Amino acid sequence: KNGATVDSIQYIAATNGSSNQIYSNVAAVIVNPAGAIASATVIMPATPVNGQTLTISFGNTITAITHSASGGQTLLGPLSSTVGNTTSGSSWIYYSTNTTWYRR
């Protein structure tokens, strides 16, 4: 082994108008519609752990994305649109004391 760490990845084949919950045990999410779509929803994990980092990347454009926290959590810096395969994705870190996701 070379000492590299591999984290769990979730692949979401989003469709127009779909709602997609991110699993609590992943560190990276690939949202990859088959082509550009008008809208989709991405919901952050329901039971994150303190210090959990999460990166979301996109393979295709989603014109209007609803990006929200789960339950009583707060999501700072949610995404509102994406342009696939560019720098439109981002990362967040979770702080459990105030149940907030902070954009990195």
N, C-alpha and C positions, 0 to 999 in steps of 0.2 A: 504494500500500500504506500501511497505517496503522502498520506496525511490529510488528503482532501476530505471535506465533509459533504455528504449528499443529504439534502433535506427533501421531505415529501413534496411532490408537485401535484396539483389538481389541474386537470384539463377540462375546460368548459367549452362545448360546441354550442355557443349561444345562438338562439334563433330570434327573429323579430318579435318583440314583445315578451320575451321569456324573462322569468325571475330565477336567479341563480344564487344559492347560498354557498358561501365558501366554507369548506370543512375546517374544523378547529385544529386539526393536527397537521396543517400544511404551512410551508414557508414561502411557497411560490404558486401563483395561479397564472395559467395561460388561458385567456379568453379568446377563442378563435372561431368566429362565425364563418360559415362557408363562403360568404362574400360580404360586402358592405350591407349593413342593416340600419333601419331607422331608429330603433330603440331596444333597450334591454335594461334589466335591473341586476345589479351585483350587490349582495349583502355580505358584510363582513362576518367573520366566525362568531357563533353563538357563545362559545365557552373558551375564549382565548386565555393564555396564561401571561402573567407579568413578564414583560421583556420580550414577548413574542414579536418577531418581525415578519412582515408579509409584503411580498412584492407582487404586483399585478402587471402583466404584460398582455399586449393585444396583437392579434394576427391580422385583423381586418378592422375597418372603420365601423364605429357605432356612433351615429349622428347625435343621438340624445341618450346618455346613460344616466340611470338613477343609481347612485352609489351611496349606500347607507350603512349605518351601524346596526347591530342586532340588539334587540331588547332595549334596555335602558342605557346602553353605551353611547358615547359621543364619538363622532368621526370628524376630525379636523382636516380640512383640505380634500373633500371628496371630489372625485372626477365628475365631469358633466358631459364630456364628449371625448371621443378618441379618434385618432387617425392610425389605422393599423400599421404595425411594423415600423413605428417611429418612436420617438421619445415620449409618447403620450401616456405610458404607464408610469407607475411610481411605487414607492415603498412607504410603509407605516410601521410604527412600533407601538405596542400596547402597554399602558401603565395602569395596573389594576387598582391602585389606591383611589383613583378618581374615574375608573372605567372609561378611559379615553384612548382613542387611536390618534397618534401624532404623525403627521406626514413628515417624511425624512427628506 
